[in-house]
Amino acid sequence: MNKPLEFAEVVRQWTAAKQPYVKASTMSIYSTHLHTHLVPAFGSYTSLSETEAQEFVNRCLEEGLNPKTVRDIVMILKMVLRFAVKACSWENRPIDIHYPPQKVKTALPTFTLREHKKLIGYLETHPSNYNIGISLCLCTGMRIGEICALKWGDVDLNAGTVRVHKTLQRVYLPADHHSRLVEDVPKTSNSYREIPLSRQEVMILRPLKREAKASWYLVTNSPKAPEPRCVRDYFYRLCKQLGLPKIPFHGLRHTFATRCIESKCDYKTVSALLGHASISTTLNFYVHPDHSLKKKCVEQMFRRLK
């Protein structure tokens, strides 16, 4: 029987085998967790027990690492260990990790209806390319990577639709110690979608598109790809300028979903617009009825009892 390889070498071989089959952004996440956490902890190991893995998890949590991040790291560890058993002569030792009870998740902040109207009003009267990108996020629920990858050729003003089929993000490459912009396929198969545009949005986009080429990026109005970080930073500066709360950029997507539900759109349609695989994702993470809507719901229920 061959001698088991050390964990660090297993990781190198697993990474090479896995790379052709996953997105560059996903591989970047794997590599970052491997080189930041797993290889330093287990680099010279030639086997791993459940106790050792549990101690590693406990240590990560005690050091303040986010529980979601720890679960992601364990998921990667288990993939590497399966490969180690299959290809690197490791003993098959199943690992069952226990986690402390999860804390109640706090909802991602969204804009109120008043704040939403204030922001969209400014964006519509100041139609720069960055503002158009933010407006599209707020009015379609697109992700920042999807907006940054959007080209004028993806916008059909006659049909009044925008086609989502790419995503753009800056990916860190741990092995090379630098990052690069990567244009890739969307997050999931459901993320491929066509989203209708409002008549107001079409009117704003029409004069801008006349001056642009189909192959140009919408957010830069040029062949140069936009930096998602720059778009995000611009959004934060705009919020400060308008006296709006500084919510995460992803909060625009949550705001769009919440407004759709408040407007009595059916959940299946909202889920399709967001590119979700299931309605439960939409309801659990993207819909945040405010206090007035909750109060209205309770009052409606009591009226039926009279």
N, C-alpha and C positions, 0 to 999 in steps of 0.2 A: 504493500500500500504506500502511495506517495506521502511524503511529509506535508502536513498542512502549511499553507502559505500564511505569512503574517497579515494582519488585518489591513495594513497600509497598502500592501501589494494586491490584496483582494479588491480594495477600493479602486486602485489604478486599473485593474482588468475589468471590473464591473463598469466603470465609467466609460471605458473604450467600447465595451459591448453595448451599453445603453444609449450612447450618444446618437447613433443614426436613427433612433426611433422616437426621440422626444424633441419638443421644441427647445430652441436655444435658451429661452427664458427659464424653462423648467430645469434644464441642465445646469444653468447658472445657480438656481436655488439649491439643487442637490449638491453641487460642488462647494458652495459656500458653507452649508451645514456640515458637510463631510470634513472640510479642511479647518473649519473653525471649532467644531465640537467633537466629532466622532474620531477622527484620526488622532488628535492629541490625547484622547482618553484611551483608545484601544489600539493604537498603531502597531505595537509589538505583539499583540495577542494572537494566538493560533486557535483559540476557542473562546466562547463566551457563555457564561452561565446566566440563568434568569436572575440570580441574586446580584451579580455584577451589573447587569443591565438596569435592574431596579435601583441600585445604589447610584448609578449614573443619573437616572431620571430624578431621583430625590435631590441629588446635588444641584442639578440644573434649576429645579424649582426653588430650592433654598437660596440660590444665588440671584433669584429674581427674574429668571427667564420666563417669558410669557407662556402660559400653559398650552396655548395653541401651537406655539413654536416648538415646544417640547414634543408634542404629539407628532408634528411634522417630522422632527428629527428621528423619532422612534420608527415612524413609517419607513424612512429611508434606511435606517439601520436594519430593519427586518428584510427589506429588499436585498441589501448587500449580503446579509446572512444566508438567505435562500440561495443566492449565487455562490457563496462560499461553500455550501454543502454540495451543490450540484457540480461545480467546476474546480474547486480548490481544495478538495479533500478534508473539509471541515466535518466534524461530528454534528449530526442533526440534533440540536438541543432547543426544543420549543421555548419561546419566551412569552410570558403573559404579564404585561405591565399593569400595575394598579396606579390610579391617579386619585388625588384628593377631590372631594365634591367640587363641581364647577360653581363659580360665583355667577350671580345673575348678570346677564349681558346688558350693557347700557345701549340704548338705541343710538345709531349714528345721527348726529344733529342734522336737521333739515331747515330750510327757510320756511317761515310762516307764509301764509297767503299774501299778507301785506308786503313782506320782504321780497317775496317772489315777484310781485307786480312791480316793485320799485326797481329791481335788478333788470327784469326783462324790458321795462320801459326805457332804461338807460341804454341797454344793448341795441335796441331797435332804432334809437335815434342817433347812435354813434357806431355805424356799421363798419368798423375796422375788421381786419381778418381775425385777430385774436378774439374780438368781441363776438364775431360770427361763430367761432368755434365754441365759445362758452354758451352762446345762445342755443346752438344745436344740442349741446349736452343737456341744457335745461329743458329743451322742448322735444327731445327724442329719447332721453335716457341713455345716450351712448356713453361708453367708457372713455377715459382720457386717451388711452392707447388707440382706440378706434377712431376718435376725432383726429388725432395726430397723423394717423395713416390715411385719412380721407383725402382723395384727390378730386379735382373738379369733374373728372370723368365719371365719378361715382354718383354725381348729383344729376338727376334727371328732372329738370324744372318743368318740362311739358307734362310728365306723368305726376310731378309733385312728390318725388320719392328720393331717398338717399339709400345707397346700397352699402351694407357693412360686410366686408369680406377680408379685411386685413387689420392688423394691430401693430403699433409701433411702440417700442420701449427701449430704454437704455439698460443694457444687461451687463452685469459685472462678471468678468472672467477671472476667477481666483488664480488659476494656473498662470495666467499672463499678467496678473496684477494691474489690469486696466479694464475699462468698460467700453462698449460700443453700442451704437444705435442698431437695433435689429427690427426689421419689418417681417412679420410672420403671420401665420393664419390665426384666426380668432381663438378665443379661449376654449370654446367647445363647438360642436357641430350646430347646436342651437343658436350660436352667436352669429352664424351666417343668416342675414335677414335683410329685408327691405322695409324701411320705415317711412310712413307718409309724412309729408311736411304740411304745415298750415299754410293758408293762402298768404298770410302776412310774412312768413319766412321765405316763401317763394319770391315775393315782391322785393324783399331785401337782397336776396341772393342774385337775382337776375342781372342787375347792372354790374355786379362784381364779376360774375361768370363771363360776361361779354369780353372782359379785358384779360381773361386767363386762358391758359392752355389746359386741355384735358389731363395731361400728365403732371401738371403742377399740384403741389399740396395746397389744400384749401387754407390751412392755418398760416402758411407763410406766403401764399400766392406766388410761389416760385418753385423751381425744381429742388430746392434745398428742404430736406425733411425738418420738421419742427422738433425742438427738444421738449418732451413732456414736462420736464422740471421748469422750463421757462414759462410755459403756459400756466402751470400751477402757481408759480410765483406771481405772475401777472394777475391772476384771479384773486389772490390774497391782497395784493395792493389795491385792486379795484374795490374789494369789499371794504377796506379801510377808508378809501376815498368816498364811498357812498354811505358810510356809517352803518354798514351791515355786519352782522357777527361773522367771525372768521371760522367758517365750517370747513371740513375737509373737502377737497375738490369732488371726491366721490359722493359727497352729500348732494350734489346737483342731480345725480342719478336717483338718489333716494327721494329727493324733492319731487322729481318728475313722477315717480311711481305713486307717491302719496297723493299728489294732485289728481292723478288719473282715478285712483280709488275714491277720493272725495267727490269726484265728478260722476260717480256711479258707473264707471267703466267696469265691464266684467273682468274678473281676475285672470281668466284664460288669455284674453286679449292683451292685458298689461304684461303678463308673463311672456307672451310672444314678442311684444315690442322690446322688452328688455333682453330677450335672447336667453331666457332661463329654460332649463330642462323640465322643471316642474313648477306648478303653482305654489307649492309649499315654500319654495325658496323666496318667491316674490312676497308672500304674506309674512314669513318669519323675519326677513331681513330688510325689506324695502318699504313696508307700509306702516306709517306712524300717524294714526288719527289723533288730532289734537283734542284738548279738553272740551271744546265747544261741540265737536262731533260726538264725543262720548256722551255728553249731557243730552244732546238731541236724541241719541239712540235710546237712552233710558226713558226719556219723556215719551217717545213714540210707543215704547213697550207698555208704559202705564196707561196711555190713552186707550190702548186696546183692551185694557182690563175694566174700563168704565162701561 
